[in-house]
């Protein structure tokens, strides 16, 4: 489990001053203040990632842009996510890639699971965004550069040849050139705006984004679809391995779904995902315990007063999500993996509260978080039905 050091809270309180990333900083481990910060994006607070992150992601990345530019890019991302989920081949593609990956394990004595789920996540996102299979030369080229990019994404920002940071910036430039070449080839072959196949088709059909923004948008999609989804799957499998009752309940749920599909002679669809109720509880709990996104960077646009706290204008603010997720006052037995805490009781509807923010919140809530959950659930469907756990 991703353990948060609560001794800091005992020593300094849930909100304290520090000096991080070369800036005076307010660190917030307080549920109410974190919620206040996320809900006041572009009003009282603004996204403010360190400048080296801009150098790696590019100035047009949706992760770092602010104001009207961010709203425009995020609206496009939401549209892309909705179009993707509506495609009949969406679930079929995910399922096929998962089965191909698992089939490749048959003759291997040993696999590194985290690396395998990264292959799965990358294969899915490259298919959805660029319409490429992993067997195509462009995919291999993008993957090689993307792995270099990921290694330097969070590294010491020293641009000297040979450093991880420098290699990451150079890798991003090469990925941009590869995507630009794919865009040029698709336009050359006669792109038809009436036949939308993947993310790139949608991007090419819109006039609201420049070519530079479209290329950056593709990189953002690859980054989000690769890192978030692969970590989510790895965490869900890990935590299930530590909790036999939860694993047994997940197996029963998926055995029931498989039996119904076989009896009806149907393929997997989003309707089956909606029936994976306990699996979604497992996914939520893995996100709470594992904390993919531990904190985000914001800065105060003016002097901000919240309860007894005053945040000076221009100061950096770090809402720490993991502190809230693992806080016993927010979640009973917070250090325990307990997916049953997310079960919907009769007559209730499931509400993801402000004490649970695995994908951020407010105006910067991750637009693809539902897609990540669908991918994880479909992968788990085949994994738990075809593989056994050995508890140590």
KAHU-V28433 format. One record per backbone hydrogen bond with DSSP energy under -1.0 kcal/mol. CO is the residue of the C=O (numbers start at 1). NH is the residue of the N-H. E is the energy in kcal/mol with one decimal. If there is no record, write none. Layout:
CO&NH&E  CO&NH&E
This chain:
1&3&-1.3  4&6&-1.3  5&8&-1.3  6&10&-1.8  7&11&-2.0  8&12&-3.1  9&13&-2.1  14&29&-3.7  16&27&-3.0  18&25&-2.8  20&23&-1.2  23&20&-1.7  24&316&-2.2  25&18&-2.7  26&318&-2.8  27&16&-2.0  28&320&-3.2  30&34&-2.7  31&35&-2.3  32&36&-2.3  33&37&-2.5  34&38&-2.4  35&39&-2.3  40&43&-1.6  40&44&-2.1  40&45&-2.0  44&301&-3.0  45&42&-3.2  46&299&-1.9  50&53&-1.4  51&55&-1.6  52&56&-1.4  53&57&-2.9  54&58&-2.5  58&61&-1.5  61&64&-1.0  61&65&-2.1  67&71&-2.0  68&72&-2.3  69&73&-2.2  70&74&-2.9  71&75&-2.1  72&76&-1.5  73&77&-2.1  74&78&-2.6  75&79&-2.0  76&80&-2.3  77&81&-2.4  78&82&-2.2  79&83&-2.3  80&84&-2.5  81&85&-2.2  82&86&-1.3  84&87&-1.0  87&90&-1.3  89&93&-2.8  90&94&-1.7  91&95&-2.7  92&96&-2.5  93&97&-2.2  94&98&-2.3  95&99&-2.4  96&100&-2.3  97&101&-2.2  98&102&-2.4  99&103&-2.2  100&104&-1.4  102&105&-1.1  103&106&-1.1  105&108&-2.1  112&116&-1.9  113&117&-2.5  114&118&-1.4  115&119&-1.7  116&120&-2.1  117&121&-2.8  118&122&-2.6  119&123&-2.6  120&124&-2.3  121&125&-2.4  122&126&-2.5  123&127&-1.7  124&128&-2.6  125&129&-2.7  126&130&-2.1  126&132&-1.4  127&131&-1.0  128&199&-2.5  129&200&-2.2  133&136&-1.5  136&140&-1.6  137&141&-2.1  138&142&-2.7  139&143&-2.8  140&144&-2.2  141&145&-1.9  142&146&-2.8  143&147&-2.5  144&148&-1.3  145&149&-2.4  146&150&-2.6  147&151&-1.8  148&152&-1.2  156&158&-2.7  158&160&-1.8  160&163&-2.5  163&167&-2.5  164&168&-2.0  165&169&-2.2  166&170&-2.2  167&171&-2.4  168&172&-2.4  169&173&-1.7  170&174&-1.9  171&175&-2.5  172&176&-2.4  173&177&-1.9  174&178&-2.2  175&179&-2.7  176&180&-2.6  177&181&-2.0  178&182&-1.9  179&183&-2.6  180&184&-2.5  181&185&-2.3  182&186&-2.3  183&187&-2.3  184&188&-2.2  185&189&-1.9  187&190&-1.3  192&195&-1.8  198&202&-1.7  199&203&-2.5  200&204&-2.6  201&205&-1.3  210&214&-2.2  211&215&-2.3  212&216&-2.2  213&217&-2.4  214&218&-2.0  215&219&-1.8  216&220&-2.5  217&221&-2.2  218&222&-2.3  219&223&-2.5  220&224&-2.8  221&225&-2.6  222&226&-1.8  223&227&-2.1  224&228&-1.0  226&230&-1.7  227&231&-2.0  228&232&-2.2  229&233&-2.4  230&234&-2.3  231&235&-2.5  232&236&-2.4  233&237&-2.5  234&238&-2.2  235&239&-2.9  236&240&-2.2  237&241&-1.7  240&243&-1.2  243&247&-2.1  244&248&-2.6  245&249&-1.9  246&250&-2.4  247&251&-2.6  248&252&-2.2  249&253&-2.0  250&254&-2.2  251&255&-2.6  252&256&-2.0  253&257&-1.8  254&258&-2.6  255&259&-2.3  256&260&-2.0  257&261&-2.1  258&262&-2.5  259&263&-2.3  260&264&-2.0  261&265&-1.1  261&266&-2.1  269&273&-1.2  270&274&-1.7  273&276&-1.2  275&277&-2.0  276&280&-2.0  277&281&-1.3  278&282&-2.2  279&283&-2.3  280&284&-2.3  281&285&-2.4  282&286&-2.5  283&287&-2.1  284&288&-2.2  285&289&-2.7  286&290&-2.7  287&291&-2.0  289&2&-1.2  294&321&-1.7  294&322&-1.3  297&48&-1.3  298&317&-3.9  299&46&-1.9  300&314&-2.8  304&311&-3.5  306&309&-2.6  309&306&-2.6  311&304&-2.7  312&315&-1.8  315&300&-2.3  316&26&-2.7  317&298&-2.1  318&28&-2.6  321&325&-2.5  322&326&-1.7  324&327&-1.3  327&330&-1.9  327&331&-2.3  333&336&-2.2  338&341&-1.8  339&342&-1.7  340&343&-1.5  345&348&-2.4  353&356&-1.8  357&360&-1.3  359&366&-2.2  361&364&-1.4  362&365&-1.5  366&369&-1.3  368&372&-1.8  369&373&-1.6  370&374&-1.9  371&375&-2.4  372&376&-2.2  373&377&-2.2  374&378&-2.3  375&379&-2.2  376&380&-2.5  377&381&-2.0  378&382&-1.5  379&383&-2.2  380&384&-2.7  383&387&-1.6
